Structures are given as C-alpha cells and as structure tokens.
Amino acid sequence: MMNFFRRYKKIFLIIGFLAFSVFIAWLLWMPLLGPDEKPEDIDDETWDWISTLPEAERREILDIIGEPGRLEGLPDPDRVVDPFRPDEDIVDREIEPDLIASGGLTKTELVAQRPTFRPTMDNQGNLSFLDLRDNKFYRLDDDGNLVSLSDRQFPNTVDVTWAPDGNKAVIKNADGDKIIYNFESERRVSLPKHWDDFSFSPDSSQLVGKSIGTDPSNRWLITFDETGSNTKTLENIGTNDDKVYPNWSPNNQMVAMWTRGVDFNRQNVFFVGQHGENFKSTIVEGRGFQPKWSETGEKLLYSVYSSDTDMNPNLWVVNAESDSIGEKRTNLNIATWAEKCDFVGNDDIYCAVPDSLPRGAGLVPEIAENTNDSLYHINLQDGSKNMIAIPDRASNISQVMVNEEQDILYFTDNNTGQLYSINLR
C-alpha cells in the first residue's frame, strides 16, 4: 500500500492542487455570478436588471428589499444631478436666504410646532392634518391659527384618505380597522377590514376602493357612499390588486386605473368608469406607476421608472379626458415621484425634486429617504420648468401643496413630519 502511494504521489499532488485551484476560483467568482434565488416580490424582468448591477449595489438593493427601511451601509451611489440646479455639495446654507422664492436659497417658515401626518389642502384652500403629538385633527384658519376639527383622538393612525371638501376622511389604524369620519357631524362609519385603498368622488359623497376577499374570485373594485352603503361592484380584480389604482377623476369621468405590462419598459394604462365605459388606453414608459390628476381632470401627471432611467423615477404628462386619452404625452425629464408634486389648475405643477438620486431609487424608494429636495415649477402651457427655491433648511420633502393664488407653497419634511411654508410671491 505504501508503495502504491509513493508510486502515484505526484499524481495525487497534482489532483489536489487542481481541486484547491478550482475551489479558490469558485470563491472569487461566486459574487460575480449573481444571487442564487430571486426574491418573491421581484418580477423576472426587474430581476434581470438587478443582476446586471455591480456586486455591491446589487447586494445592497436586495438587502433593502428584504429589510424595508434599512438604510445603513449603502454604497456610494452614482449621483444623478440636475444640470439646471447647483450641486447640493456646493449650496451654502449659511448665506441670507431670500424671503420670496426666486430660484435660490429661500426662507422657510414653520407652520405648526408639532409633527404632522397626512396633511391636505381642501378645495377651499384650507390646510388640515393629524397632529401626532395628541392624535387630533386640526385645520389652519385664514389668520394662520390652528383650529381643532374634533375633540376625538385617533391613536395608532397609519393612513388617512381625505375628501376634497376636507370635512371627512377615511382613517385607518394599525389593527387594520377603517372608518369614515365626518368632522362636521361627528358621524363615524365603520368599514369592512377587507376594504382598502380609497379615493373620494369630487363632491366628497362617494368613494371608490378595493374589496380584497380571501378568494381571488371575490376581489372587486367597488364604489359606495359616505355612509358605507349602496355598494356597487365595477370590475373583478382577481390577483391583480397591486396593478389597480382607485383614483376618482375631478371631472367625474373615471374612478380608477389599472396597468398591464407590454414589456419591461412599457405598460398599458386602462381607465375605469362607473358605468362600464369603454375608454381608450394609453402607454406609459416604465414601472412603478404613480398618477396625479390635474384639477380639471383633463391631464394626468405620472411617474415611472425603467432601465432607461437607471430605475429612477421620471415625470411624464398626458391628456386623459375620455376623447383625448393618450394625446400629447410628454416626458418632463424631471427625476422625482408624482406624489411629491401638486397640480394647480390644468397647467401649473409644483414638485419637490431630489438634488441627487442613487441608482434604483424608483424600485427601492427607501434608499432616497436621506436625499435633500429643491422645489420646481413646471408650466405645461409654455413648456417652461424652473427651479424656484432651495429650502434654507435641508429637507427630504414628502408632500407639496400650493394654494390657488400660487403665492404660498407648503411642504412636509419626511424625516421630522414638520410642516413648512415658502412664499412664492
């Protein structure tokens, strides 16, 4: 036996060396071969894009998808900076800010000495919100004073859907319980737990939402009135509830939209009416569809992300009245989300635009929660888009609201919940 090993010693050494070399090569190349398993929440086409990213960026995006809200340890991202705006790194916030927005550093005023949640501006220009300090709702009157809307407290609130008149809202708590609360009459109407994702009609008397039954065959887009009665089923949504967007148009023509993929960088958007209308569809150029109606319902602002934009959100606008759906589709070439914008009238849009975005922020918005925003004005009539203000306090803005006179802009700081104002005139 010893003679056998001595005779073939060199062969064994060569085999061992080759095996060790293969093992080392496997360790070195394994990170470049991509992750073994695709997360359940990621579709095949998005997974293909993620797999093309450098190792560090790919791992960080997958970690965040697996642990929403985890922001520590992110890689240094490629900065996507708007060429019309000074880089945040060279903004001097120590200089004296302008009192009126004129394109540079601008003075901000704290509206309320309290953290706010889901502020809204109603169709009369009144500003209302939930105070997270005492769990009560307040309204800002014409003199800038806060007036309590109700003595009732609403603890553990996780979502609020306001009616356009500002006098009622759907309030959802952490247990999934939902009520329609009328602040004028103090009436409280409980809704079924499996109803969700609501939008009020323009006159604030009806709502559209989703009824998500356990069985996919019992999942519907529905409408009902402010008492929770007179329920009507519009469309069966089956397993596609994440592709259905209840969003009642201001002109009362449509109550919802739903999307169907064409390819990775395009989707068809279909519009749903109350009476089975056969509306035209329109193409949108990406995923992550976020829509916002103009005040007249003639136009639709939306944001999507695609591989063409490094999976970052990009704003578009398109005609969306029944006879002109899909016409005048225009890329605004502004990298932000539609939810960070406000339509005033039919032609003026105000948006909070991140000073820079890490690649993949459309797919994983959490990685952009520490970016600072500047404020833009877009005029669809003359095609202009201008940066109007850099807030003098660095803010990650979650919501923008502008009054009808367009002389005051309100915004919320996503990280603190504080509500601020900027003078536009």
C-alpha positions in Angstrom: 0.0 0.0 0.0 2.8 2.4 0.9 4.5 1.6 -2.4 1.2 2.5 -4.2 1.1 6.0 -2.6 4.8 6.6 -3.3 4.3 5.5 -6.9 1.3 7.9 -7.5 2.4 10.6 -5.1 2.9 13.2 -7.9 -0.5 12.4 -9.4 -2.2 12.9 -6.1 -0.4 16.2 -5.5 -1.4 17.4 -9.0 -5.1 16.4 -8.4 -5.1 18.1 -5.0 -3.6 21.3 -6.4 -6.1 21.4 -9.2 -9.0 20.8 -6.8 -7.7 23.6 -4.5 -7.4 25.9 -7.5 -10.9 25.2 -8.6 -12.2 25.9 -5.0 -10.3 29.3 -4.9 -11.6 30.2 -8.3 -15.2 29.4 -7.2 -14.8 31.6 -4.1 -13.5 34.5 -6.3 -16.1 34.2 -9.0 -19.2 33.4 -6.9 -20.1 37.0 -6.2 -20.0 37.8 -9.9 -22.3 35.0 -10.8 -25.3 36.8 -9.1 -27.6 35.7 -6.3 -29.0 32.2 -6.4 -32.6 33.0 -5.6 -34.9 35.7 -6.8 -37.0 37.5 -4.1 -40.7 36.7 -4.3 -41.7 40.4 -4.7 -39.4 40.9 -7.8 -40.6 40.1 -11.3 -38.4 38.3 -13.8 -37.6 41.4 -15.9 -36.7 43.5 -12.9 -34.5 40.6 -11.6 -32.7 40.6 -14.9 -31.8 44.3 -14.5 -30.7 43.9 -10.9 -28.5 41.0 -11.9 -26.5 43.4 -14.2 -25.6 45.7 -11.4 -22.1 45.7 -9.7 -21.9 43.3 -6.8 -22.0 45.9 -4.0 -25.1 47.7 -5.4 -26.9 44.5 -6.2 -26.4 43.1 -2.7 -27.5 46.4 -1.1 -30.7 46.7 -3.1 -31.6 43.1 -2.4 -30.9 43.6 1.3 -33.2 46.6 1.4 -35.9 44.8 -0.5 -35.6 42.0 2.2 -35.5 44.6 5.0 -37.6 47.6 4.1 -36.3 50.8 5.7 -32.7 49.6 6.2 -30.5 52.4 5.1 -27.2 51.9 6.9 -24.2 50.9 4.9 -25.4 51.9 1.5 -22.7 52.1 -1.2 -21.6 55.5 -2.5 -24.1 55.9 -5.4 -23.6 57.4 -8.8 -25.0 60.9 -8.4 -27.7 62.0 -10.9 -27.7 65.8 -10.6 -30.0 68.1 -12.5 -27.8 70.3 -14.7 -30.1 73.3 -14.1 -29.6 73.2 -10.3 -26.4 73.8 -8.3 -25.0 70.6 -6.7 -26.1 70.2 -3.1 -22.4 69.8 -2.1 -21.8 73.5 -3.0 -25.0 75.0 -1.7 -24.1 77.5 1.1 -27.0 77.4 3.6 -25.3 79.9 5.8 -26.0 82.9 3.5 -29.0 85.1 4.0 -32.0 83.3 2.3 -34.5 85.1 0.0 -37.8 85.9 1.6 -39.6 85.2 -1.7 -38.7 82.2 -3.9 -36.6 83.4 -6.8 -34.5 80.3 -7.7 -32.0 80.3 -4.9 -31.8 79.7 -1.1 -35.3 80.6 0.3 -36.6 81.3 3.7 -38.9 78.6 5.2 -41.4 79.2 7.9 -42.6 76.5 10.4 -46.4 76.3 10.1 -47.1 74.2 13.2 -44.9 73.5 16.3 -45.8 69.8 16.1 -45.2 66.8 13.9 -48.0 66.3 11.3 -49.4 63.3 9.4 -51.1 63.3 6.1 -51.7 67.0 5.6 -54.2 68.0 2.9 -55.3 71.2 1.2 -59.1 71.1 0.5 -60.9 72.6 -2.4 -61.3 75.8 -0.4 -57.6 76.2 0.2 -57.8 75.1 3.9 -54.9 73.2 5.3 -55.7 70.2 7.6 -53.7 67.5 9.2 -53.4 64.9 12.0 -51.3 66.1 15.0 -49.1 63.2 16.0 -48.5 64.7 19.4 -52.1 64.5 20.7 -53.6 62.3 17.9 -56.2 65.0 17.0 -57.0 66.7 13.7 -56.5 70.4 13.1 -57.1 73.0 10.4 -55.2 76.2 9.7 -57.6 79.1 9.5 -57.3 82.3 7.4 -55.3 84.0 10.2 -52.8 81.2 10.5 -54.3 79.8 13.7 -54.8 76.1 14.3 -58.4 75.1 15.0 -59.3 71.7 16.3 -61.6 69.7 13.9 -62.7 67.3 16.6 -62.2 66.6 20.3 -61.9 62.9 19.4 -58.5 61.3 19.4 -57.3 58.9 16.8 -54.3 57.0 18.2 -52.3 54.5 16.1 -53.4 56.0 12.8 -51.4 54.6 9.9 -53.2 56.2 7.0 -55.7 59.0 6.2 -57.6 59.5 2.9 -59.1 63.0 2.8 -62.3 64.0 0.9 -61.9 67.0 -1.4 -64.0 69.2 0.8 -61.7 68.4 3.8 -64.7 67.7 6.1 -64.4 63.9 6.1 -61.8 61.3 5.8 -61.2 57.5 5.8 -59.0 56.8 8.8 -57.1 53.5 9.2 -55.4 52.3 12.3 -52.6 49.9 13.0 -55.1 47.0 13.5 -56.5 47.4 10.0 -59.8 49.0 11.3 -61.1 51.7 9.0 -63.8 54.3 9.5 -65.2 57.2 7.5 -65.3 60.1 9.9 -67.3 63.3 9.3 -65.8 66.2 11.2 -68.9 68.4 10.8 -71.5 65.9 12.1 -69.0 63.8 14.2 -70.5 60.7 12.4 -68.4 57.6 12.4 -69.0 54.8 9.9 -67.0 51.6 10.2 -65.9 49.8 7.0 -65.1 46.2 6.5 -61.4 45.3 7.1 -61.0 43.7 3.7 -61.9 47.1 2.0 -58.8 49.2 1.3 -57.1 51.8 -1.0 -59.8 54.5 -1.2 -60.4 57.7 -3.2 -63.3 60.2 -2.8 -65.5 61.5 -5.6 -65.2 65.2 -6.5 -68.3 66.1 -4.5 -67.0 64.1 -1.5 -70.2 62.0 -1.2 -68.9 58.7 -2.7 -65.8 56.6 -2.6 -64.1 54.0 -4.8 -61.9 51.3 -3.3 -60.9 47.6 -3.4 -62.7 44.8 -1.7 -60.0 42.2 -1.2 -61.6 38.9 -0.4 -59.7 35.7 0.6 -60.6 34.1 -2.6 -59.3 35.9 -5.7 -62.6 35.4 -7.4 -64.1 37.6 -4.7 -61.9 40.6 -5.1 -63.5 43.7 -6.6 -63.2 47.3 -7.5 -66.2 48.9 -5.7 -67.9 52.2 -5.2 -70.0 53.1 -2.1 -71.4 56.2 -0.5 -70.2 58.1 2.6 -72.4 56.1 4.9 -70.7 52.8 3.7 -73.9 51.8 1.8 -75.1 51.5 -1.8 -72.1 49.3 -2.7 -71.6 48.6 -6.4 -69.1 46.2 -7.9 -67.3 47.6 -11.0 -64.6 45.1 -12.0 -63.2 41.8 -10.7 -59.5 42.4 -10.0 -58.6 38.8 -9.0 -54.8 38.5 -8.2 -54.1 41.9 -9.8 -55.0 44.2 -6.9 -51.4 45.7 -6.9 -52.0 46.8 -10.5 -55.3 48.6 -9.8 -55.3 52.3 -8.7 -58.5 53.8 -7.3 -58.3 57.5 -8.2 -61.5 59.3 -8.9 -61.0 62.0 -11.6 -62.0 65.6 -10.9 -64.3 65.6 -13.9 -66.1 62.5 -12.6 -65.4 60.5 -15.8 -63.1 57.9 -14.3 -62.9 56.3 -10.9 -59.8 54.1 -11.3 -56.9 52.9 -13.5 -55.2 49.6 -14.0 -52.0 48.6 -15.7 -50.9 45.7 -17.9 -47.3 45.2 -18.9 -46.3 45.4 -22.6 -42.6 44.8 -22.0 -40.1 45.7 -19.3 -40.0 49.4 -20.1 -43.7 49.9 -21.1 -47.2 49.4 -19.7 -50.7 50.0 -20.9 -52.9 52.1 -18.6 -56.6 51.4 -18.8 -59.3 53.7 -17.3 -62.4 52.5 -15.4 -65.7 54.4 -15.4 -68.7 54.0 -13.2 -70.9 52.6 -15.9 -68.8 50.2 -17.9 -67.5 52.8 -20.3 -65.0 51.6 -23.0 -62.3 54.3 -22.6 -59.1 54.2 -24.7 -55.9 53.2 -23.0 -52.5 54.9 -23.1 -48.9 53.7 -22.9 -46.6 54.6 -20.0 -42.9 54.2 -20.2 -41.9 52.2 -17.2 -43.0 50.5 -14.0 -43.9 51.9 -10.5 -46.8 53.9 -12.0 -47.9 56.9 -9.7 -50.7 59.0 -11.2 -51.9 62.5 -10.2 -54.9 64.3 -11.9 -54.9 68.0 -12.9 -57.6 70.0 -11.1 -59.9 69.8 -14.2 -59.2 66.1 -14.9 -58.0 66.9 -18.4 -54.4 65.9 -17.8 -52.6 63.2 -15.9 -49.2 63.6 -14.4 -47.4 60.4 -13.6 -44.0 59.0 -12.6 -42.5 55.7 -13.7 -39.0 54.1 -13.6 -37.3 52.0 -16.2 -33.9 50.7 -17.3 -33.6 53.8 -19.5 -33.6 56.0 -16.3 -31.4 53.7 -14.2 -34.5 52.6 -12.4 -35.1 56.1 -11.1 -38.5 57.8 -11.3 -39.2 60.2 -14.1 -42.2 62.5 -14.7 -44.5 62.5 -17.7 -47.8 64.2 -18.5 -50.5 63.0 -20.9 -54.0 64.1 -21.9 -56.6 61.9 -20.1 -60.1 63.2 -20.9 -62.2 60.5 -22.4 -61.9 61.8 -26.0 -58.2 62.7 -25.9 -56.7 59.9 -23.8 -53.1 59.3 -24.7 -52.6 62.5 -26.7 -49.7 65.0 -26.1 -47.7 62.5 -24.0 -44.7 64.5 -22.9 -41.5 63.5 -21.0 -40.8 66.3 -18.5 -37.3 64.9 -17.9 -37.5 65.5 -14.1 -36.4 62.8 -11.8 -38.9 62.7 -8.9 -42.2 60.9 -7.9 -45.6 62.2 -8.8 -46.6 62.0 -5.1 -44.1 64.8 -4.4 -45.9 67.1 -6.8 -49.0 69.3 -6.8 -51.2 70.3 -9.8 -52.7 73.8 -9.6 -55.3 74.3 -12.3 -54.6 72.5 -15.5 -51.1 73.8 -16.5 -49.1 74.6 -13.3 -47.2 71.8 -11.5 -45.0 72.3 -8.4 -42.7 69.5 -7.4 -40.0 68.6 -4.8 -37.1 67.2 -6.8 -34.2 65.3 -5.2 -30.8 67.0 -5.5 -29.4 63.6 -6.4 -30.7 60.0 -6.6 -28.9 56.7 -6.1 -29.5 54.3 -8.9 -32.5 52.1 -8.4 -34.5 54.6 -6.2 -37.6 54.0 -8.2 -37.5 50.3 -7.5 -36.5 50.9 -3.8 -37.6 54.4 -2.7 -36.1 53.8 0.8 -32.6 54.4 -0.5 -33.6 58.0 -1.3 -35.0 58.9 2.1 -31.9 60.9 3.1 -31.6 63.0 0.0 -32.4 66.7 0.0 -35.0 68.2 -2.3 -35.3 71.5 -4.1 -38.6 73.0 -5.5 -39.5 73.2 -9.1 -42.3 74.9 -11.1 -43.5 73.5 -14.4 -45.8 75.3 -16.8 -47.4 73.0 -19.3 -48.7 75.8 -21.5 -45.3 77.4 -22.4 -43.2 74.3 -21.6 -41.0 76.0 -19.0 -39.6 74.3 -16.0 -37.6 76.2 -13.4 -36.1 75.6 -10.0 -37.8 78.1 -7.9 -36.4 77.5 -4.4 -33.8 75.7 -2.3 -35.3 75.5 1.2 -32.9 77.1 3.7 -33.3 74.1 5.9 -32.2 70.9 4.1 -35.4 68.7 3.8 -36.4 65.4 2.3 -39.9 66.5 1.2 -42.7 64.0 1.1 -45.6 66.3 0.0 -46.1 69.6 -1.7 -49.3 71.8 -1.6 -49.8 75.1 -3.3 -52.8 77.4 -2.8 -55.0 78.6 -5.7 -53.4 82.0 -5.8 -50.0 80.3 -6.1 -48.4 82.7 -3.6 -47.7 80.1 -0.8 -46.2 76.7 -1.1 -46.5 74.2 1.9 -44.3 71.1 2.3 -43.7 68.4 4.8 -40.3 67.2 5.9 -40.4 63.4 5.5 -37.9 62.8 8.3 -39.5 65.1 11.0 -43.1 65.3 10.0 -42.9 69.1 10.3 -45.0 71.3 8.1 -43.3 74.4 6.4 -44.2 77.2 4.1 -42.4 79.2 1.4 -43.5 82.5 -0.1 -43.8 82.3 -3.9 -44.8 85.9 -4.3 
